[in-house]
Amino acid sequence: MSVRGVTRAVVARVRAALLGWLGSFGVVVGSVAVTKSVTKRVVAWWVERVLRSPACLIASAWMRETVGSIRDWRVWPVLAEWVRSVVRAVWRVAGPSVRDAVGWLRHRAPGVVWRGVCWFARRAPRWTWRATVYALVGAWWVLSRTVRWASGHASYAGLVRQMDDDQRHGTAKRLREEWARMAALRSVLVLIVAVVVALVVTGVADKIGTAAAALITSGVFALVGRGVRSTPAGDDHGQDVIVHSGLDEPFPIADAHTRAEAADAVSRALRTEGVDLRMVGEAVRQGWGWEVPVILRRGTPSQVVDKLAALETTLDLPAGGAMASPDRTRRARVVIRLAERDPFLGLQAAPARTALPLVSRSITDRLQVGSVITGEPLALGLLGVHGVVIGDTGSGKSSTLCTLADAVTDCADATVWDLDPAGTGLDVLADSIERSERTRAGIEDALADALALAEVRPHLLRDMGMAGREWVPSPEHPAVIVFVDEYPRLSNAAKEMAVDILRIGRKARVSLLLASTEATSDTLGDAIADTTALKILHACRHADVRLVLGPSMLGDGWRPDRLNPASADSPEDAGCGYVYAPHYRDPVLSKFRPVSDEDTADRARQRAPHRPRVDAVSWEAARKRRHSNESGFTTGKGGRHRAVLALPSPRSGEPAGLDRMVVADVLAAFGDDERLWTVDLLARLADRHDRYAEWTPDDLAEALRPLGLSAVQIRQGDSNRRGYLRQAVSDALSRAERG
């Protein structure tokens, strides 16, 4: 067989083998595909059968029920509350440290880093120069030592010189030949080492960069030079001079960012001002600043109180930012409060409360009317409590009265009377106030009624089924809270009746809340400060604090004289003050909630249909008491005689027997209408209060007869009936008041 035939046979066999292999591969691939398809169908059939099996359906239903039960498990809220309580407890323990750390990182760490950078920048040139000198010294030392070793000068030079001196020239020649051979050998060795080192340095430079390699090489030479020569030539021995304060030098409280720094700042400031301290307690961070308790070694808390103005300068605080509150249970302990900003910045006016039940509170509860600097709500009890509000013009005393009255009108068992001889009083709450008086005669009449109620109510306790010796307020038998603004402008008769109410009104739940610009004896009276349990002092005079609270209270931290009243362009400390009342015996700054006229008026209109009225039994007894004493006189202070519980004096011109409350209700019943038939007016009066439910036209005519009014013919549509005109009632009342 020829070579061509053999080649063809080999090619044919190879092709046949390849085709066979490809065919086998195709069969395998096809079988795999078929197997995969069959497997998918079998698995799908099996899964479908399993999922539709009764056991699987039962298991899935049980699983859904279990998951739903776990989801609706009532224990989850309890567990969540437990977790929250644990987190709060942990935060109470770890929170101060965390806040200290955060404060250090935010305020101290950048300063530390910057001081480090500055410190390094000041020393970097000198260090660079020293490192350069050390590197040059080290490089020169390595080079010189290498050359000296390679030359062999240290080994042969002395021997050759000695042989020449001894005239042993043959030996000297032989030594020179050995010296030359050794120098050549060492030079070659040094050259090899130098080449290897150069290659290594070049390789390292390729890996890390030429600059880094040069820096490392310079560092090695600098270390060698540092070892050879510890102090290079021309080294600067000068030292940096750091000018700093003394160890006890005070610093601003704004630079204190941790509790320890705040305590240290207070300690330095007090020691600078000459206060002898035993120790400074742990500072407490507040949203407005710091609270730092201190323990005095000797002296009295007044030493700290007298230094408050100086502390404000030393600690760089705003005016009035330093406050001191001595601990009544531990005389040596004084809590110093350092306000860097307004502590009541977030105090908002009361909401409209439309979503809450109307008149939902009780006068027996403590009413929230503001906030204390410690963050707690200012809650005052006004049941049977007489109060006085002292403050300069612009201090916010009228707003305080409005805030207190707003809280009282939300009580279902208390009614408000508003007396103001010089201003608008509580007109913003007019719809929810039972009685408002602005004239001298009206105020005297109102105080006479209040005094009559205070006298007769204790005698009605058994008849009303009330246990004990004090009147029990209820919606049917409410307490009476009389608000009197601008008390010094009252007449002498009104002031005497007010003092009598202060003395006997507590058991009858007839209370007085008085407001005055100052507390001198000729304006407020001697007995006012002694008989009032509630004392509110806004920005006022130094002497007012002594007269209202006592001469020793200034040294105990009661310093409303350091507050500033509002000015034309700034509210200053308006609304802020010190409250001396049950549960509030410490000199802690408080602020009464501001009032929004619009929201307050809306609340008053919503409460008007639900406001309580003085019960008919009390009124009847009080009126009988007044009529029985109409011509009676009693001895007053200093032997003077004055009428007690008499009807308005003839000089007022007001007719005897006039029921001003009925007239006020009649005017309110008119609403926006200018004329009403008698039947419609009686219906509206009955809607306003139950006392008018059984009134007849004759009763209404009898009540309005002292004003000289009678029903007139009023035509509405096609009908003509008898009724009253709103303007006629208003004009008649004005004439009666003017006399």
VENGI-V620557 format. One line per field, one symbol per residue. phi: phi as a letter, one per 20 degrees, with the letter a starting at -180 (. if undefined). A space follows every 50 residues. Layout:
phi=???
//
This chain:
phi=.fffffffffffffffffffffffffffffffffffffffffffffffff fefgfffffffffffffffffefffggfffffffffffffffeeggffff ffffffdeggffffffffffffeggfffffffffffffffffffffffff fmffedfffffffffemdffffffffffffffffffffffffffffffff fffffffdofffffffffffffffffffcfcffmfeefdfddebfffdff bfffeedcffffffffffffffeneedeadfffcedfdrcdcecdeebnc gfffffefffffffeldffmfdcccfefebffecedddeebffdfefdff ffmfedffkedcffeeefcrbdffnefeddedfmdebcddaffneoffff gffffffffeefcbcddccbeccemdffdgfddfbcccefffffffffff ffffeefgedgffemeendcfdfbgecffdddecelgfefffffffffff ffeceffeldddcdcbebdffedeofeffeddedcddegbeffffffedo fefffeoecffeedffdfdbfldfneadddbgmcddfdfccegfddgfff ffffffegfdffcgffffffffffffffdgdeccfefmnfdbfdlffgff ffmeffnfefffffffffffmeeebbfgffffffffffbffefdfdgfff fffefgemdbfcfcdcmedcceacdfffffffffffffm
//
